[in-house]
């Protein structure tokens, strides 16, 4: 290992194996350190080793080289571990976790008595505080949950329509419209 953890070593090995699928790597600008990486889908990506960027954004987000950067590193015969973010180095991990954390003292905090279900002991506990703990209210109702949609009251009802006058709400045998009788007689005579 070169200062990285075992997990990063495995990830770098996997990315290194995937870098073989890159078709071609060409130098764009040696002064800026830009390379063009040709993919099998005829797509080109730009890798800048000096700025630490790749146009796929993998390297900037994750902190270790993507397969495009790995192909450029292979072609340039550079050291892969120089392009891994410092946050993955063992020294950075040691710095993060070098301070010890001491547990808090709990001598003034009460505890729940299993038999009574109440808070007992403790310096801050008073009579108003000491009450029975109840289980949370369950908002779900008992039984199997309803799986089909309820139809509204008006949905699915047929509308009554008169065949004489065409109005809604009655049939032809109860039709009170005098104009409907005249129209029916006139229409039948033709």
C-alpha positions as CSV (number, residue, x, y, z in Angstrom):
1,X,0.0,0.0,0.0
2,X,1.1,3.5,-0.7
3,X,-0.5,5.4,2.1
4,X,-4.1,4.7,1.0
5,X,-6.5,2.3,2.7
6,X,-7.4,-1.2,1.5
7,X,-10.8,-0.1,0.2
8,X,-9.2,2.6,-2.0
9,X,-6.6,0.1,-3.3
10,X,-9.5,-2.2,-4.4
11,X,-11.3,0.7,-6.1
12,X,-8.2,1.8,-7.9
13,X,-7.5,-1.7,-9.1
14,X,-11.0,-2.0,-10.5
15,X,-10.8,1.4,-12.2
16,X,-7.3,0.4,-13.6
17,X,-8.9,-2.7,-15.1
18,X,-11.7,-0.7,-16.7
19,X,-9.2,1.7,-18.3
20,X,-8.4,-0.9,-20.9
21,X,-11.7,-0.2,-22.6
22,X,-10.5,3.3,-23.7
23,X,-9.7,3.4,-27.4
24,X,-7.2,6.3,-27.7
25,X,-5.5,9.0,-25.6
26,X,-4.2,12.1,-27.4
27,X,-2.3,15.1,-26.0
28,X,-4.2,18.4,-26.5
29,X,-1.9,20.9,-24.8
30,X,1.3,19.9,-23.0
31,X,1.5,23.3,-21.2
32,X,-1.9,23.0,-19.7
33,X,-1.7,19.2,-19.3
34,X,-4.9,18.5,-21.3
35,X,-5.5,15.1,-22.9
36,X,-8.4,14.0,-25.2
37,X,-9.7,10.5,-24.3
38,X,-11.6,8.7,-27.1
39,X,-14.3,6.3,-25.9
40,X,-15.8,3.4,-27.8
41,X,-19.1,5.4,-28.3
42,X,-17.1,7.9,-30.4
43,X,-17.4,10.4,-27.5
44,X,-14.4,12.5,-26.4
45,X,-13.6,13.5,-22.9
46,X,-11.0,16.1,-21.7
47,X,-8.7,15.2,-18.9
48,X,-6.5,17.9,-17.3
49,X,-3.9,16.3,-15.0
50,X,-2.5,19.6,-13.7
51,X,-5.9,20.9,-12.5
52,X,-7.2,17.5,-11.5
53,X,-10.3,17.6,-13.7
54,X,-12.1,15.2,-16.1
55,X,-15.1,16.2,-18.1
56,X,-17.1,13.2,-16.7
57,X,-16.8,14.8,-13.2
58,X,-15.9,11.5,-11.5
59,X,-12.5,12.6,-10.4
60,X,-13.7,15.9,-8.9
61,X,-16.5,14.3,-7.0
62,X,-15.0,11.1,-5.7
63,X,-11.4,12.2,-5.2
64,X,-9.7,9.3,-7.0
65,X,-9.1,8.9,-10.8
66,X,-11.7,7.6,-13.1
67,X,-11.0,5.2,-16.0
68,X,-10.3,8.1,-18.3
69,X,-7.8,9.7,-16.0
70,X,-6.3,6.2,-15.4
71,X,-5.8,5.7,-19.2
72,X,-4.0,9.1,-19.4
73,X,-1.8,8.2,-16.4
74,X,-1.0,4.9,-18.0
75,X,0.0,6.5,-21.2
76,X,2.1,9.2,-19.5
77,X,3.7,6.5,-17.2
78,X,3.0,8.5,-14.1
79,X,2.4,7.4,-10.5
80,X,-1.3,6.8,-9.8
81,X,-1.1,7.5,-6.1
82,X,0.0,11.1,-6.8
83,X,-3.5,11.8,-8.2
84,X,-5.5,10.4,-5.3
85,X,-7.1,13.0,-3.0
86,X,-5.3,13.6,0.3
87,X,-8.5,12.7,2.2
88,X,-7.8,9.0,1.4
89,X,-4.3,9.1,2.7
90,X,-3.5,7.3,6.0
91,X,-2.0,10.5,7.5
92,X,-5.3,12.4,6.9
93,X,-7.2,9.6,8.6
94,X,-4.9,9.6,11.6
95,X,-5.3,13.4,11.9
96,X,-9.1,13.1,11.9
97,X,-9.2,10.4,14.6
98,X,-6.2,11.4,16.7
99,X,-8.3,13.1,19.5
100,X,-10.1,10.8,21.9
101,X,-13.7,11.4,22.8
102,X,-14.7,10.8,26.4
103,X,-18.2,9.7,27.3
104,X,-20.5,12.1,29.1
105,X,-21.2,11.6,32.8
106,X,-24.8,10.6,33.5
107,X,-25.0,10.8,37.3
108,X,-27.8,13.4,37.3
109,X,-30.0,11.7,34.7
110,X,-32.7,9.4,35.7
111,X,-33.6,6.1,34.2
112,X,-36.8,4.3,33.3
113,X,-37.9,1.6,35.7
114,X,-39.0,-1.4,33.8
115,X,-41.6,-2.5,36.3
116,X,-43.4,0.9,36.8
117,X,-42.6,2.4,33.4
118,X,-41.6,5.7,35.1
119,X,-38.5,7.8,35.3
120,X,-36.8,7.3,38.7
121,X,-33.8,8.8,40.4
122,X,-31.8,11.7,38.9
123,X,-31.3,15.2,40.2
124,X,-33.6,17.0,37.6
125,X,-36.6,14.7,38.0
126,X,-39.6,16.3,39.8
127,X,-43.2,15.2,40.4
128,X,-44.5,16.7,37.1
129,X,-41.8,15.0,35.1
130,X,-42.3,11.6,36.5
131,X,-45.1,10.2,34.5
132,X,-45.8,6.9,32.9
133,X,-44.4,6.3,29.4
134,X,-47.0,5.2,26.9
135,X,-46.5,3.7,23.5
136,X,-46.8,6.1,20.6
137,X,-50.3,6.6,19.0
138,X,-50.7,4.4,16.0
139,X,-52.3,6.3,13.1
140,X,-53.0,3.2,11.1
141,X,-56.3,1.5,11.6
142,X,-56.7,-2.2,12.3
143,X,-57.5,-4.6,9.5
144,X,-56.4,-5.0,5.9
145,X,-55.7,-1.7,4.1
146,X,-58.1,-0.8,1.4
147,X,-56.6,-1.5,-2.0
148,X,-59.2,-0.2,-4.5
149,X,-60.3,3.4,-5.0
150,X,-63.7,4.4,-3.7
151,X,-66.0,5.7,-6.3
152,X,-67.8,8.9,-5.8
153,X,-71.6,8.8,-5.2
154,X,-72.4,10.3,-8.6
155,X,-69.9,8.1,-10.5
156,X,-71.4,5.2,-12.3
157,X,-75.0,6.3,-12.2
158,X,-76.9,6.6,-15.5
159,X,-78.7,9.8,-16.2
160,X,-82.5,9.5,-16.9
161,X,-83.3,11.0,-20.3
162,X,-86.7,11.3,-21.9
163,X,-86.9,9.8,-25.4
164,X,-89.6,12.3,-26.4
165,X,-88.1,15.7,-25.5
166,X,-84.5,14.7,-24.6
167,X,-84.6,16.4,-21.2
168,X,-82.9,14.9,-18.2
169,X,-84.8,13.7,-15.1
170,X,-87.8,11.7,-16.5
171,X,-88.9,9.1,-19.0
172,X,-91.3,9.4,-21.9
173,X,-94.3,7.9,-20.0
174,X,-94.0,10.7,-17.4
175,X,-93.2,13.5,-19.8
176,X,-95.1,16.7,-19.1
177,X,-93.6,18.7,-21.9
178,X,-96.5,19.7,-24.3
179,X,-94.1,20.6,-27.1
180,X,-92.7,17.0,-27.1
181,X,-96.1,15.6,-28.0
182,X,-96.5,18.0,-30.9
183,X,-93.0,17.4,-32.2
184,X,-93.5,13.6,-32.0
185,X,-96.8,13.8,-34.0
186,X,-95.3,16.2,-36.6
187,X,-92.1,14.1,-37.0
188,X,-94.1,10.9,-37.4
189,X,-96.3,12.2,-40.2
190,X,-93.4,12.8,-42.6
